[in-house]
Amino acid sequence: MAGASTPAMAAAAANAGALGSLGLAFHDPDGAVDEMAAAQAQTNGALNMNFFCHQPPRHDPARLADMRERLQPLYDEYDCGPVKDPAATLAFDAPMLEAVLRAGPKVASFHFGLPAPDLLDPLKSAGIVILSSATSPKEARMLEDQGADAIIAQGWEAGGHRGVFDPAEGPGEMGTMALVPAIVDAVSVPVIAAGGIGDGRGIAAAFMLGAAGVQIGTAFLNSPEAKSPEAHKKALLASDGANTGVTAAFSGRPARSIRNRYFGAMDGADLPDFPLMNGLTAPLRAATARDGTGDMMALWSGQSVALNREEATGAVVERLAAEALSLLP
């Protein structure tokens, strides 16, 4: 939810009884602390700080030059100027570790694996619960072995970035219905189901498959607390879920988005490593957020998007909980 989550959203979810989360992958340490403090000022509920945990990109000047050349006509069309070399988003590191310890969340979660022991152990010693995403039973076993307290089983239906540790092994295509029981049977820690869950029926189904909880993202993107651009919110409400697909073209790692012009224009491109593409596409994404078309934006969405409503975060939590409880034994 990096780029969409806000302190108001996290606090509203916590106040309604959920675990409120802050997507902080694009923040520096001071910014992460400020976001957490803003959320803590609005709730005494549990909060989660979420980070990317990826390998640094390889330096490949030729590939970057080819991508700049490919993107320049689109930059020209949207008056974005020349394509510049991007700065890489930093993975979780020692300064961010110190920021999290200062902020004191109940939970810290990671995408693309877990940090090295020297970064993870201090969090665990501070009593912070550790979560991370798995897209296969193999990844889930690795997370348990490395110290995860609970594992998020991220099914193929999920919106946004796939949590695969190594994209060279593929995007992780197991659907939630198959993945959740497979991971439940593979590990001894609690499993949290994610992907394609947008109402009480999905929550109840996840519990019947053995999940101890669910993680939901797309259903909250049409809330007033979400800072997604209006073009993104409109695209979500117009989608029935069939027009989503997985592409690495926005950031360099596979992620599920509503299909748009950029999605198709970059088909087959030789992409620089994640997260360099995220920086290269940022001016285009910003331009079509401003013009309202969303043609060049990453319209992150799970396949359950047809269930979305324009509804406040707290109301979404309360409605989904009531729906699920009415279906569970």
C-alpha positions as CSV (number, residue, x, y, z in Angstrom):
1,M,0.0,0.0,0.0
2,A,3.0,2.3,-0.3
3,G,1.9,5.5,-2.0
4,A,-1.8,5.0,-1.0
5,S,-1.7,4.4,2.7
6,T,-1.9,7.3,5.1
7,P,-1.7,7.8,8.9
8,A,-5.5,8.6,8.9
9,M,-6.2,5.3,7.0
10,A,-4.0,3.2,9.4
11,A,-5.5,4.8,12.5
12,A,-9.1,4.4,11.2
13,A,-8.5,0.7,10.6
14,A,-7.0,0.3,14.0
15,N,-9.8,2.1,15.7
16,A,-12.3,-0.2,14.0
17,G,-10.5,-3.2,15.3
18,A,-8.1,-4.2,12.5
19,L,-4.3,-4.0,12.3
20,G,-3.7,-0.6,10.6
21,S,-0.7,-0.5,8.3
22,L,1.6,2.1,6.9
23,G,3.3,1.4,3.6
24,L,6.7,3.1,4.0
25,A,8.8,1.7,1.2
26,F,9.3,5.1,-0.3
27,H,10.0,7.0,2.9
28,D,13.3,7.9,4.4
29,P,13.8,7.1,8.1
30,D,12.7,10.5,9.4
31,G,9.6,10.4,7.2
32,A,8.8,6.9,8.4
33,V,9.0,8.0,12.0
34,D,6.8,11.1,11.2
35,E,4.1,8.9,9.5
36,M,4.0,6.5,12.5
37,A,3.8,9.4,15.0
38,A,0.9,10.9,13.0
39,A,-0.9,7.6,13.1
40,Q,-0.2,6.9,16.8
41,A,-1.7,10.4,17.6
42,Q,-5.0,9.2,16.2
43,T,-5.2,5.7,17.8
44,N,-4.1,3.5,20.6
45,G,-4.6,0.4,18.5
46,A,-2.0,-1.8,16.9
47,L,-0.1,-0.5,13.9
48,N,2.2,-2.1,11.4
49,M,5.1,-0.5,9.5
50,N,5.7,-2.1,6.1
51,F,8.9,-2.1,4.0
52,F,10.4,-3.5,0.9
53,C,13.3,-6.0,1.4
54,H,15.0,-6.4,-2.0
55,Q,18.4,-6.8,-3.5
56,P,20.1,-3.6,-4.8
57,P,19.7,-3.2,-8.6
58,R,22.6,-4.2,-10.9
59,H,24.4,-1.3,-12.6
60,D,23.6,-1.8,-16.3
61,P,24.2,1.4,-18.2
62,A,23.3,-0.1,-21.6
63,R,19.9,-1.3,-20.4
64,L,19.2,2.1,-18.8
65,A,20.1,3.9,-22.0
66,D,17.8,1.6,-24.0
67,M,14.9,2.3,-21.6
68,R,15.5,6.0,-21.6
69,E,15.3,5.9,-25.4
70,R,12.1,3.9,-25.3
71,L,10.4,6.2,-22.8
72,Q,11.5,9.5,-24.3
73,P,8.6,9.7,-26.8
74,L,6.1,9.2,-24.0
75,Y,8.0,11.8,-21.9
76,D,7.7,14.2,-24.9
77,E,4.0,13.6,-25.3
78,Y,3.4,14.5,-21.6
79,D,5.9,17.3,-21.5
80,C,8.1,15.6,-18.9
81,G,11.4,16.8,-20.3
82,P,14.4,14.4,-20.8
83,V,14.4,11.0,-19.2
84,K,16.9,11.1,-16.3
85,D,18.7,8.3,-14.5
86,P,16.6,7.3,-11.5
87,A,17.6,7.1,-7.9
88,A,17.0,3.6,-6.4
89,T,14.5,3.2,-3.6
90,L,16.5,1.8,-0.6
91,A,15.7,-1.5,0.9
92,F,15.3,-1.9,4.6
93,D,18.7,-0.9,6.2
94,A,20.4,0.1,9.5
95,P,19.1,3.7,9.5
96,M,15.5,2.4,8.9
97,L,16.0,-0.2,11.6
98,E,16.8,2.6,14.1
99,A,13.8,4.5,12.9
100,V,11.5,1.6,13.5
101,L,12.9,1.0,17.0
102,R,12.3,4.7,17.7
103,A,8.7,4.6,16.4
104,G,7.8,1.5,18.4
105,P,5.1,-0.2,16.3
106,K,3.5,-3.5,17.4
107,V,4.2,-5.1,14.0
108,A,6.8,-4.7,11.2
109,S,6.2,-6.4,7.9
110,F,8.3,-7.0,4.8
111,H,7.8,-7.7,1.1
112,F,10.2,-9.7,-1.0
113,G,11.6,-11.6,1.9
114,L,13.1,-10.7,5.3
115,P,16.1,-8.6,6.2
116,A,19.4,-10.1,7.3
117,P,19.6,-11.3,11.0
118,D,21.6,-8.2,12.0
119,L,18.6,-6.1,11.0
120,L,15.8,-8.5,12.0
121,D,17.0,-9.7,15.4
122,P,16.9,-6.2,17.1
123,L,13.2,-5.9,16.0
124,K,12.4,-9.3,17.5
125,S,14.3,-8.4,20.7
126,A,12.2,-5.3,21.0
127,G,9.1,-7.4,21.0
128,I,7.9,-6.3,17.5
129,V,5.9,-9.0,15.7
130,I,7.4,-9.8,12.3
131,L,5.3,-10.6,9.2
132,S,6.4,-11.3,5.6
133,S,4.7,-12.3,2.4
134,A,5.1,-15.7,0.7
135,T,3.8,-16.7,-2.7
136,S,4.7,-20.4,-2.4
137,P,5.1,-23.0,0.4
138,K,8.9,-22.9,-0.3
139,E,9.0,-19.2,0.5
140,A,6.8,-19.7,3.6
141,R,9.2,-22.4,5.0
142,M,12.1,-20.0,4.4
143,L,10.3,-17.2,6.3
144,E,9.5,-19.5,9.2
145,D,13.1,-20.7,9.4
146,Q,14.4,-17.0,9.3
147,G,12.1,-15.9,12.2
148,A,8.8,-14.7,10.9
149,D,6.1,-14.8,13.6
150,A,3.3,-15.1,11.0
151,I,3.3,-15.5,7.2
152,I,1.1,-13.7,4.7
153,A,0.0,-16.1,2.0
154,Q,-0.2,-13.8,-1.0
155,G,-2.3,-15.4,-3.7
156,W,-2.0,-14.6,-7.5
157,E,-5.2,-12.5,-7.2
158,A,-3.6,-9.8,-5.1
159,G,-3.1,-6.3,-6.3
160,G,0.3,-4.5,-6.3
161,H,3.7,-6.1,-6.1
162,R,4.1,-9.8,-6.0
163,G,6.1,-10.8,-2.9
164,V,8.4,-13.2,-4.7
165,F,11.9,-13.3,-3.2
166,D,13.6,-13.9,-6.6
167,P,11.7,-12.6,-9.7
168,A,13.9,-14.9,-11.8
169,E,11.9,-17.8,-10.5
170,G,8.7,-16.3,-11.8
171,P,5.9,-14.1,-10.3
172,G,4.4,-16.7,-8.0
173,E,1.2,-17.8,-9.6
174,M,-0.5,-19.9,-7.0
175,G,-4.1,-18.7,-6.4
176,T,-5.2,-17.9,-2.8
177,M,-7.6,-20.9,-2.7
178,A,-4.7,-23.3,-3.3
179,L,-1.9,-21.3,-1.6
180,V,-3.5,-20.8,1.8
181,P,-4.0,-24.4,2.8
182,A,-0.7,-25.4,1.2
183,I,1.2,-22.9,3.4
184,V,-0.9,-23.7,6.5
185,D,0.2,-27.3,6.1
186,A,3.8,-26.3,5.5
187,V,4.5,-24.2,8.5
188,S,3.7,-24.0,12.2
189,V,3.3,-20.3,12.6
190,P,-0.1,-18.5,11.9
191,V,-1.0,-17.8,8.2
192,I,-2.7,-14.6,7.0
193,A,-4.5,-14.9,3.7
194,A,-4.2,-12.2,1.1
195,G,-5.3,-11.8,-2.5
196,G,-8.8,-11.6,-4.0
197,I,-10.5,-11.0,-0.6
198,G,-12.9,-8.1,-0.8
199,D,-16.0,-9.0,1.3
200,G,-17.1,-11.2,4.1
201,R,-17.5,-14.3,1.9
202,G,-13.7,-14.1,1.1
203,I,-12.8,-13.7,4.7
204,A,-15.0,-16.6,5.8
205,A,-13.5,-18.8,3.0
206,A,-10.0,-17.9,4.2
207,F,-10.7,-19.0,7.7
208,M,-12.2,-22.2,6.4
209,L,-9.0,-22.9,4.5
210,G,-7.0,-22.6,7.8
211,A,-6.0,-18.9,7.8
212,A,-5.7,-17.2,11.2
213,G,-6.4,-13.8,9.6
214,V,-6.7,-11.9,6.3
215,Q,-4.9,-9.0,4.8
216,I,-7.0,-6.7,2.5
217,G,-5.7,-3.8,0.4
218,T,-7.8,-3.0,-2.7
219,A,-11.1,-2.7,-0.8
220,F,-9.7,0.4,1.0
221,L,-8.4,2.3,-2.0
222,N,-11.7,4.0,-2.6
223,S,-11.8,5.4,1.0
224,P,-11.4,9.1,1.6
225,E,-8.4,8.3,3.7
226,A,-6.5,6.7,0.8
227,K,-4.2,9.1,-1.0
228,S,-4.5,7.4,-4.4
229,P,-5.1,9.9,-7.2
230,E,-8.7,10.3,-8.4
231,A,-7.9,8.7,-11.7
232,H,-6.9,5.6,-9.8
233,K,-10.0,5.6,-7.7
234,K,-12.2,6.1,-10.7
235,A,-10.5,3.2,-12.6
236,L,-11.1,0.9,-9.6
237,L,-14.8,1.7,-9.4
238,A,-15.1,1.1,-13.2
239,S,-13.4,-2.3,-13.1
240,D,-15.0,-5.7,-12.8
241,G,-11.6,-7.3,-12.1
242,A,-11.2,-8.9,-15.5
243,N,-9.1,-6.1,-16.9
244,T,-6.3,-6.5,-14.3
245,G,-3.0,-8.1,-15.2
246,V,0.5,-8.7,-13.8
247,T,3.4,-6.7,-15.3
248,A,6.9,-5.6,-14.3
249,A,6.8,-2.5,-16.6
250,F,6.0,0.0,-13.9
251,S,8.7,-0.8,-11.4
252,G,10.9,-3.7,-12.7
253,R,9.1,-6.3,-10.5
254,P,5.9,-8.1,-11.3
255,A,2.8,-6.4,-9.9
256,R,-1.0,-6.5,-10.6
257,S,-2.5,-3.4,-12.1
258,I,-5.6,-2.5,-14.1
259,R,-4.5,-2.6,-17.7
260,N,-4.0,0.8,-19.4
261,R,-2.1,2.3,-22.3
262,Y,1.3,2.2,-20.6
263,F,0.7,-1.4,-19.6
264,G,0.4,-2.4,-23.3
265,A,3.0,0.0,-24.7
266,M,5.7,-1.6,-22.6
267,D,4.9,-5.2,-23.5
268,G,8.1,-7.1,-24.2
269,A,10.5,-4.3,-22.9
270,D,13.9,-5.2,-21.5
271,L,13.5,-3.7,-18.1
272,P,16.2,-2.4,-15.7
273,D,16.2,-4.0,-12.3
274,F,13.7,-3.0,-9.6
275,P,13.3,-0.4,-8.3
276,L,14.9,1.7,-11.1
277,M,11.9,1.4,-13.4
278,N,9.8,2.9,-10.6
279,G,11.9,6.1,-10.8
280,L,11.9,6.1,-14.6
281,T,8.1,6.0,-14.8
282,A,7.5,8.5,-11.9
283,P,7.2,11.6,-14.2
284,L,4.7,9.8,-16.5
285,R,2.6,8.5,-13.6
286,A,2.5,12.0,-12.1
287,A,1.5,13.6,-15.4
288,T,-1.5,11.4,-16.0
289,A,-2.5,11.6,-12.3
290,R,-2.7,15.4,-13.0
291,D,-4.6,15.1,-16.3
292,G,-7.0,12.6,-14.8
293,T,-6.6,9.9,-17.5
294,G,-4.4,7.5,-15.6
295,D,-3.1,6.3,-18.9
296,M,0.5,6.0,-17.7
297,M,-0.2,5.3,-14.0
298,A,0.2,2.1,-12.0
299,L,-3.4,1.4,-11.3
300,W,-2.7,-1.2,-8.6
301,S,-5.7,-3.5,-8.1
302,G,-6.5,-7.0,-6.9
303,Q,-9.0,-9.2,-8.8
304,S,-11.7,-8.6,-6.2
305,V,-12.0,-4.9,-7.3
306,A,-15.6,-5.3,-8.4
307,L,-16.5,-5.4,-4.7
308,N,-15.1,-1.9,-4.1
309,R,-17.3,0.9,-2.7
310,E,-16.8,4.5,-1.9
311,E,-16.7,4.0,1.9
312,A,-14.6,5.2,4.8
313,T,-11.9,3.0,6.1
314,G,-13.5,2.3,9.5
315,A,-16.8,1.5,7.8
316,V,-15.1,-1.0,5.5
317,V,-13.6,-2.8,8.4
318,E,-16.9,-2.9,10.3
319,R,-18.9,-4.1,7.3
320,L,-16.4,-6.8,6.3
321,A,-16.2,-8.1,9.9
322,A,-20.0,-8.2,10.2
323,E,-20.4,-10.0,6.9
324,A,-17.8,-12.6,7.8
325,L,-19.1,-13.3,11.3
326,S,-22.6,-13.8,9.9
327,L,-21.2,-16.6,7.7
328,L,-18.8,-18.4,10.1
329,P,-19.9,-21.1,12.5
